[in-house]
């Protein structure tokens, strides 16, 4: 009588090993532990499996080798994002986390403004002495309306992008955009003018980076781009029309968000029929990490060049 397969195939199973020396013939032994007799067989490969190698499942007992092989097959067939990353939970946890951090930072500004703002605001004249402000200033805001507008834009755009890019890549694009925005402020500030000592706060650089990312994502995936172009244009008009808005930070975030997203798409491995999708995902993660690191290094180089120019008079 044939042994049931429970939907699995045993055609590719290795031939059963004979009993070890001194073992009575006819007794099934575990291939991984030949000194152990086992009458329990794997439902997939039909090999004996000792208690240590048995993995109970809904379809019966599997051996440890078949369990690992099935896990690899399932990982290879798992849906991927447009960037090749794993599909995370549908809840945009990164977007909600960024919003929560901005709200907490604003509450800190209300409770202890001297401490929070002095430690977190970005200003070119002290940027090198307080390098964390290149990022921390992106979580501070100049007022409740400033906070509300940025958080609404982050919530509206972030939910879509986080699902498309994946949690990690989305967070990387946002943070690099914040860094790029303040790098632009540092580069374009006049060491002899008021801009050199003027503080900058707000998540607008990161939001503009997400605007650029959304445009590139929609364009590469065949989606609508007209609406996001109008949104970018309207925000740029506001940036250059209203006073006390850091146009340098907005443009810097826009440029770096576009660079990182375009770089990720350019280096996205192409899946072909029969390709190892898990290996492609690892390669994609490595390449995209390189894109993010390159963007950060570019910011560092630009900051260093500006510093040399300032020190050289």
C-alpha positions in Angstrom: 0.0 0.0 0.0 1.3 3.5 -0.9 2.0 5.9 1.9 -0.1 9.1 1.7 1.8 12.2 0.6 -0.5 14.8 2.1 0.1 17.1 -0.9 3.9 16.7 -0.8 6.1 14.7 -3.2 8.7 12.2 -2.1 10.2 11.7 -5.6 13.3 13.9 -4.8 13.9 12.3 -1.4 17.4 10.8 -0.9 17.7 7.1 -0.8 17.3 5.7 2.7 20.5 4.9 4.5 21.2 1.4 5.7 21.5 0.6 9.4 24.8 1.5 11.1 27.3 -1.2 11.9 26.0 -3.5 14.6 22.4 -2.4 14.0 20.0 -5.3 13.3 18.8 -5.2 9.7 15.3 -4.2 8.9 15.0 -1.6 11.6 14.5 2.0 10.3 17.0 4.5 11.6 17.1 8.3 11.5 19.3 9.5 8.7 20.7 12.4 10.8 21.2 10.1 13.9 21.9 6.6 12.5 22.2 5.2 16.1 18.5 5.9 16.7 15.7 3.6 15.6 12.5 5.4 14.6 9.3 4.0 13.2 7.9 7.6 12.6 8.4 8.7 9.1 8.3 12.1 7.4 5.1 12.7 5.5 7.1 14.4 2.7 10.2 12.4 2.1 9.1 9.2 3.9 12.4 8.9 5.8 12.5 7.9 9.4 12.8 10.7 11.9 13.8 10.4 15.5 12.1 12.5 18.2 14.8 15.2 17.9 14.3 15.5 14.2 10.5 15.4 14.2 8.5 18.5 13.4 4.7 18.1 14.0 2.5 19.9 11.5 -1.2 20.0 10.5 -0.5 17.4 7.8 1.6 15.1 10.0 5.2 14.8 11.1 7.9 16.3 8.9 11.6 15.8 9.3 13.8 18.9 10.1 15.3 18.9 6.5 11.9 19.0 4.9 10.6 21.7 7.2 13.6 23.9 6.3 13.1 23.2 2.6 9.4 24.1 2.8 10.3 27.3 4.7 12.7 28.3 1.9 10.1 27.6 -0.8 7.5 29.7 1.0 9.9 32.5 1.5 10.8 32.4 -2.2 7.1 32.6 -3.1 6.2 35.4 -0.6 4.9 38.6 -2.2 7.4 41.4 -2.5 7.1 45.2 -2.6 8.0 47.1 -5.8 11.5 47.4 -4.4 11.9 43.7 -3.8 11.5 43.9 0.0 9.2 41.8 2.1 5.5 42.8 2.3 5.0 44.0 5.8 1.9 44.5 7.8 -0.7 46.8 6.1 -0.6 49.1 9.1 1.8 52.0 8.3 3.8 51.7 11.5 6.7 53.8 10.4 4.4 56.7 9.4 2.5 56.5 12.7 5.8 56.4 14.6 7.2 59.4 12.8 4.0 61.3 13.5 4.1 60.3 17.2 7.7 61.4 17.5 6.9 64.8 16.0 3.9 65.2 18.4 6.0 64.2 21.4 8.8 66.6 20.4 6.2 69.4 20.1 4.9 68.6 23.5 8.5 68.8 24.7 8.7 72.2 23.2 5.7 73.3 25.1 6.9 71.9 28.4 10.6 72.7 28.3 11.2 75.0 25.2 14.6 76.1 26.3 16.0 72.6 26.7 14.3 70.9 23.7 14.8 73.7 21.2 18.4 74.5 22.2 19.3 70.9 21.8 17.3 70.1 18.7 17.1 73.2 16.5 19.4 73.2 13.4 21.5 76.3 12.8 24.4 76.4 10.4 26.8 78.2 12.8 26.7 75.4 15.3 25.8 72.5 13.1 29.2 70.8 13.3 29.3 71.1 17.1 25.8 69.6 17.3 25.6 67.2 14.3 22.5 65.4 15.6 20.5 68.5 14.8 20.7 67.6 11.1 18.0 65.0 12.0 16.5 66.2 15.3 15.3 69.5 13.8 13.1 67.5 11.5 10.9 66.5 14.4 10.5 70.0 15.9 8.0 72.6 14.7 7.4 76.3 14.9 3.7 76.1 15.9 0.6 74.0 16.0 -0.4 74.8 12.4 3.1 74.1 11.2 2.9 70.7 12.9 -0.7 70.0 11.7 0.1 70.7 8.1 3.3 68.6 8.0 1.7 65.7 9.9 -1.3 65.6 7.5 0.9 65.6 4.5 3.1 62.8 6.1 0.0 60.8 6.9 -1.6 61.2 3.4 1.5 60.4 1.4 3.3 58.1 3.9 0.6 55.4 4.0 0.8 54.7 0.3 4.6 54.9 0.1 5.2 52.7 3.1 3.2 49.9 1.5 5.0 50.4 -1.8 8.5 50.7 -0.6 8.4 48.7 2.5 9.0 49.9 6.1 12.8 50.1 6.1 13.2 51.7 2.6 10.4 54.2 3.3 12.0 55.2 6.6 15.4 55.5 4.9 14.0 57.8 2.2 12.3 60.0 4.8 15.4 60.4 7.0 17.8 60.9 4.2 15.4 63.7 2.9 15.5 65.3 6.3 19.3 65.1 6.3 19.5 66.4 2.7 17.2 69.3 3.5 19.4 70.5 6.4 22.5 69.9 4.3 21.1 72.2 1.7 20.5 74.8 4.4 24.1 74.6 5.5 25.4 74.7 2.0 23.4 77.8 0.9 23.7 79.8 4.1 25.8 82.9 3.9 28.5 82.8 6.7 28.4 86.5 6.9 24.6 86.9 6.8 21.7 86.3 9.1 21.0 82.9 7.6 24.1 81.5 9.2 22.7 82.0 12.7 19.0 81.4 11.9 17.5 78.2 13.3 15.5 75.8 11.2 12.8 73.3 12.3 10.1 71.2 10.7 9.5 67.9 8.9 9.0 69.7 5.6 12.3 68.5 4.2 11.3 64.9 4.8 7.8 65.5 3.4 9.1 67.1 0.2 11.4 64.0 -0.1 8.3 61.8 0.1 6.6 64.0 -2.5 9.5 63.3 -4.9 9.5 59.6 -4.0 5.8 59.3 -4.7 6.2 60.9 -8.2 9.0 58.5 -9.1 7.1 55.5 -7.7 4.0 56.4 -9.7 5.9 57.1 -12.8 7.8 53.8 -12.7 4.8 51.7 -11.8 2.5 53.4 -14.4 0.4 55.3 -12.0 -0.9 58.9 -12.2 1.7 61.6 -11.8 -0.2 64.8 -12.6 -1.7 65.2 -9.2 1.6 64.8 -7.3 3.2 67.3 -9.8 0.5 69.8 -9.0 1.0 69.1 -5.3 4.8 69.7 -5.5 4.2 72.9 -7.6 1.7 74.3 -5.1 4.0 73.6 -2.2 7.0 75.2 -4.0 4.9 78.3 -4.7 4.0 78.5 -1.0 7.7 78.0 -0.1 8.9 80.9 -2.2 5.8 83.2 -1.5 5.4 83.1 2.3 8.1 84.5 4.6 10.1 82.6 7.2 10.0 79.3 5.2 13.3 77.5 4.5 13.2 77.1 0.8 16.7 75.6 1.0 15.4 72.8 3.2 12.4 72.1 1.0 14.5 71.9 -2.1 17.2 69.8 -0.5 14.6 67.3 0.8 13.0 67.2 -2.6 16.3 66.5 -4.4 17.6 63.9 -2.0 14.3 62.1 -1.8 14.3 61.9 -5.6 17.9 60.7 -5.8 17.4 57.9 -3.2 14.2 56.6 -4.7 15.5 56.8 -8.3 18.6 55.0 -7.2 16.6 52.2 -5.6 14.5 51.7 -8.7 17.6 51.8 -10.9 19.3 49.1 -8.9 16.2 46.9 -8.3 17.0 43.3 -9.3 14.7 42.0 -12.0 12.9 38.7 -11.2 12.8 36.2 -14.0 10.8 32.9 -14.1 12.4 30.3 -11.9 14.7 32.8 -10.2 15.5 32.5 -6.5 13.4 35.3 -5.2 14.9 35.1 -1.7 18.4 35.6 -3.2 17.1 38.5 -5.2 15.6 40.0 -2.1 18.9 39.8 -0.3 20.7 41.4 -3.3 18.1 44.1 -3.4 18.5 44.9 0.3 22.3 45.1 -0.2 22.1 47.4 -3.2 19.5 49.7 -1.6 21.6 49.9 1.5 24.4 51.1 -0.7 22.2 53.7 -2.2 21.3 55.1 1.2 24.9 55.0 2.4 26.0 56.8 -0.8 23.4 59.6 -0.2 24.5 60.0 3.4 28.2 60.2 2.3 27.3 62.7 -0.3 25.8 64.9 2.4 28.9 64.5 4.5 31.2 65.4 1.5 29.1 68.5 0.8 29.2 69.6 4.4 32.9 69.1 4.5 33.4 71.2 1.3 31.3 74.0 2.7 33.2 73.9 6.0 36.6 74.1 4.2 35.3 77.1 2.2 34.1 78.8 5.4 37.3 78.2 7.3 39.3 79.4 4.3 37.5 82.7 4.2 
